[in-house]
Amino acid sequence: MTSSIVVQESDLNGHGGIFCPSPLAHMSVWNAHPKVFLDVARLGHAKCPYCSTQYTLSQEVHAISPEQA
């Protein structure tokens, strides 16, 4: 499964990331790959190593540079 999901600020957890599989990608957790944390806020995007789903921050949300983290 390869797709691109736009992530809003409200989708991020307290650490600036999300987990995949994600309801944003309309994935059922019960039959998906193991849960993996993706640090979307650091670079503005992240790719799941299991399913290759690409998560990208919305243009309204600014990525956190490594100096800010």
C-alpha positions in Angstrom: 0.0 0.0 0.0 1.5 3.3 -1.0 -0.3 6.6 -0.4 0.3 10.1 0.8 -1.4 11.5 3.8 -1.5 15.2 4.7 -1.1 15.6 8.5 -2.7 18.6 10.3 -1.3 20.0 13.6 -4.2 18.4 15.5 -3.1 15.0 14.2 0.3 15.2 15.8 0.9 13.7 19.3 2.8 15.6 22.0 6.1 14.6 20.5 5.4 16.0 17.1 4.7 12.7 15.4 2.1 10.1 14.5 1.9 6.4 14.5 1.4 4.1 11.6 -0.9 2.3 10.9 -3.0 5.4 11.3 -6.7 6.1 11.0 -5.7 9.0 8.7 -4.7 6.4 6.2 -7.9 4.4 6.7 -6.0 1.4 7.9 -7.6 -1.2 10.3 -5.3 -1.7 13.2 -6.3 -5.3 13.8 -4.9 -6.5 10.5 -2.0 -4.1 9.8 1.7 -4.1 10.4 3.3 -3.4 13.9 2.8 0.1 15.2 5.7 2.4 14.5 6.3 6.1 15.5 7.0 8.5 12.7 8.6 11.9 13.6 6.7 14.0 11.1 7.4 17.4 12.8 11.2 17.2 12.5 11.4 17.1 8.7 7.9 17.9 7.6 7.4 14.4 6.3 8.0 10.7 7.1 7.6 7.4 5.4 6.5 4.2 7.1 9.1 1.5 6.8 6.4 -1.2 6.7 3.8 0.0 4.2 5.6 2.9 2.6 2.7 5.3 3.4 4.1 8.9 3.2 2.9 11.4 5.8 3.4 15.1 5.1 2.7 18.1 7.2 0.0 20.4 6.0 1.4 23.7 4.5 -0.2 25.5 7.5 2.1 23.5 9.9 5.8 24.3 10.0 8.4 21.6 10.5 10.6 21.8 13.6 14.2 22.2 12.6 16.8 20.0 14.4 18.1 23.2 16.2 14.6 23.7 17.7 14.1 20.1 18.9 
